[in-house]
């Protein structure tokens, strides 16, 4: 991963798990737009989708490829590549559904499963309410889609669901827009062979477990249900 002056430095044992998008001026400009609390929803969605597309391309690049030859229109052979194994997406409802269209755009025939996890308002503990996954998910590489990773309670439960359905830990790539250092540590310490792709590592969590500088509730802002 490549850090900037504003990116917290992760412990050495976590750095191989985390793939941070290059912090280019373009990416920072996109983040500036979607983090603005006054940005119109259509602009929030448009620019968030651009970042999501970058994340998905980076995540797919981590999957195994195999050699594949094709013949070009001028009659020459091109020594190319293709995916060596099948891929599917699994979105953590509801915010993760914002990433489904981007995945379908880069992999039109992709299958997408769903996991619904909600936190108990009193105990703040995550509870699994619904799971619908491809029948052959254990034979696929899985892109687990959820734009926010704060405490990692929901993410750890979602990963456990995949493990319980036979998905090897090393075949799971968690695709994430914003993450907190605390969430990275909790998720990657629990699942050391999982890989995580993110566009930003935030400074920290506050006393209410909100990421700083943060973005607010991504799902509410994306789907237009924020107050």
C-alpha positions in Angstrom: 0.0 0.0 0.0 1.1 3.6 -0.6 0.5 6.0 2.3 0.4 9.8 2.3 1.1 12.2 5.1 -2.6 12.1 6.1 -2.8 8.3 6.0 -2.3 6.4 9.2 0.6 4.0 9.1 -0.6 0.4 9.6 1.3 -2.2 11.6 3.7 -4.2 9.4 1.7 -7.4 9.7 -1.4 -5.8 8.2 0.2 -4.1 5.2 0.1 -7.1 2.9 -3.6 -7.5 3.4 -4.5 -3.9 2.5 -4.5 -2.5 -1.0 -5.0 1.2 -0.9 -5.7 3.0 -4.2 -2.9 5.4 -5.2 -3.8 8.7 -3.6 -3.7 10.7 -6.8 -4.9 14.2 -7.2 -7.9 12.9 -9.2 -8.9 10.5 -6.4 -8.6 13.2 -3.8 -10.7 15.5 -5.9 -13.4 12.9 -6.1 -13.3 12.4 -2.4 -13.5 16.1 -1.9 -16.8 16.2 -3.8 -18.5 13.2 -2.0 -17.4 14.3 1.4 -18.9 17.7 1.0 -22.1 17.7 3.2 -23.8 20.2 0.8 -23.1 18.3 -2.5 -26.4 17.5 -4.4 -27.3 13.8 -4.3 -26.9 13.3 -8.1 -23.3 14.6 -7.9 -22.6 12.4 -4.8 -23.8 9.3 -6.7 -22.0 10.1 -9.9 -18.6 10.7 -8.3 -19.0 7.9 -5.8 -19.6 5.6 -8.7 -16.4 6.7 -10.3 -14.4 5.7 -7.2 -16.3 2.4 -6.9 -15.3 1.6 -10.5 -11.6 2.2 -9.6 -12.0 0.0 -6.5 -13.5 -2.9 -8.5 -10.8 -2.7 -11.2 -8.2 -2.9 -8.4 -10.0 -5.8 -6.7 -10.3 -7.8 -9.9 -6.6 -7.3 -10.6 -5.9 -9.3 -7.4 -7.6 -12.4 -8.7 -5.8 -15.2 -10.5 -5.3 -15.1 -14.2 -4.1 -17.7 -16.7 -2.5 -17.4 -20.2 -4.9 -17.1 -23.1 -4.1 -16.6 -26.8 -6.2 -14.7 -29.3 -5.7 -13.9 -33.0 -5.8 -10.3 -33.9 -7.5 -8.8 -37.0 -4.1 -8.6 -38.7 -3.6 -12.3 -38.2 -1.0 -12.3 -35.4 -1.3 -14.1 -32.1 -1.6 -12.0 -28.9 -0.4 -13.6 -25.7 -3.1 -12.5 -23.4 -4.7 -13.4 -20.1 -8.1 -14.4 -18.8 -9.6 -15.1 -15.3 -8.4 -18.5 -14.1 -11.4 -19.0 -11.8 -15.0 -17.9 -11.6 -15.9 -14.7 -9.8 -19.0 -13.6 -7.9 -20.0 -10.5 -5.9 -21.7 -10.5 -2.5 -23.2 -7.2 -1.3 -23.8 -6.3 2.4 -27.3 -4.9 2.3 -28.1 -2.0 2.0 -25.0 0.2 1.4 -23.2 -2.6 -0.5 -25.9 -2.6 -3.1 -24.5 0.8 -4.3 -21.5 -1.2 -5.7 -23.5 -3.8 -7.6 -24.0 -1.7 -10.8 -20.3 -1.0 -11.1 -19.5 -4.7 -10.8 -22.0 -5.6 -13.4 -20.6 -2.9 -15.7 -17.1 -4.5 -15.6 -18.3 -8.2 -15.4 -21.7 -8.3 -17.1 -22.5 -11.9 -16.4 -21.5 -11.8 -12.8 -23.6 -13.4 -10.1 -24.3 -11.4 -7.0 -25.4 -12.6 -3.6 -26.8 -10.7 -0.6 -26.2 -10.6 3.1 -28.3 -8.6 5.4 -26.8 -7.7 8.8 -28.2 -5.1 11.2 -27.0 -3.9 14.5 -29.2 -4.2 17.6 -30.0 -0.6 18.8 -29.5 -1.5 22.5 -26.5 -3.9 22.4 -24.9 -2.5 19.2 -24.2 -6.1 18.3 -24.6 -7.2 14.6 -27.3 -9.8 13.8 -27.7 -11.8 10.6 -31.2 -11.5 9.1 -30.9 -12.8 5.5 -28.5 -14.6 3.2 -28.9 -15.5 -0.4 -25.8 -16.7 -2.2 -24.9 -18.5 -5.4 -25.1 -22.3 -4.9 -21.6 -22.8 -6.1 -20.1 -19.9 -4.2 -17.5 -22.2 -2.5 -15.9 -22.7 -6.0 -15.7 -18.9 -6.7 -13.5 -16.0 -5.8 -15.8 -13.5 -3.9 -15.8 -9.7 -4.0 -17.5 -8.8 -0.7 -19.0 -5.3 -1.3 -19.5 -2.8 1.5 -18.4 0.8 1.2 -17.8 1.5 4.9 -15.6 -0.3 7.4 -15.6 1.2 10.9 -15.5 -1.2 13.8 -15.6 -4.3 11.5 -18.4 -6.0 13.4 -20.6 -6.3 10.4 -17.7 -7.1 8.1 -16.4 -9.9 10.3 -19.9 -11.5 10.5 -20.3 -11.2 6.7 -16.9 -12.9 6.2 -17.9 -15.7 8.6 -21.1 -16.3 6.6 -18.9 -16.8 3.5 -16.6 -19.1 5.4 -19.6 -21.1 6.6 -20.6 -21.6 3.0 -17.2 -23.1 2.1 -15.4 -20.0 0.7 -11.7 -20.2 1.5 -10.5 -17.1 3.3 -7.8 -16.4 0.7 -10.5 -16.2 -2.0 -12.3 -13.3 -0.4 -11.5 -9.7 -1.4 -13.3 -7.1 0.7 -14.1 -4.0 -1.5 -14.5 -0.9 0.5 -14.7 2.9 0.0 -13.6 4.2 3.4 -12.1 2.3 6.3 -10.8 3.1 9.8 -7.5 1.8 11.1 -9.4 0.1 13.9 -11.6 -1.7 11.4 -8.6 -2.9 9.4 -6.9 -4.3 12.5 -10.1 -6.0 13.7 -10.9 -7.6 10.3 -7.4 -8.6 9.2 -6.3 -9.9 12.5 -9.4 -12.1 12.6 -9.0 -13.2 8.9 -5.3 -12.9 8.0 -5.6 -14.4 4.5 -8.4 -12.0 3.4 -7.4 -9.1 1.2 -9.0 -5.6 1.5 -9.2 -2.9 -1.3 -10.0 0.6 -0.2 -9.8 4.2 -1.5 -9.2 5.8 1.9 -7.9 5.0 5.3 -9.4 7.5 7.7 -7.7 9.1 10.7 -9.6 7.3 13.4 -13.0 6.5 14.9 -14.6 9.0 17.4 -16.3 8.1 20.6 -19.5 7.2 18.7 -17.6 4.9 16.2 -17.9 7.4 13.4 -15.0 7.7 11.0 -13.0 11.0 10.9 -13.0 13.0 8.7 -15.7 10.7 7.4 -18.5 10.9 4.9 -21.7 10.4 6.9 -24.0 7.5 6.3 -23.0 6.4 2.8 -26.1 4.3 2.2 -28.5 7.2 3.1 -26.6 9.7 1.0 -26.4 7.3 -2.0 -30.0 6.2 -2.0 -31.5 9.6 -0.9 -32.8 8.6 2.5 -30.7 10.9 4.5 -32.5 13.5 6.6 
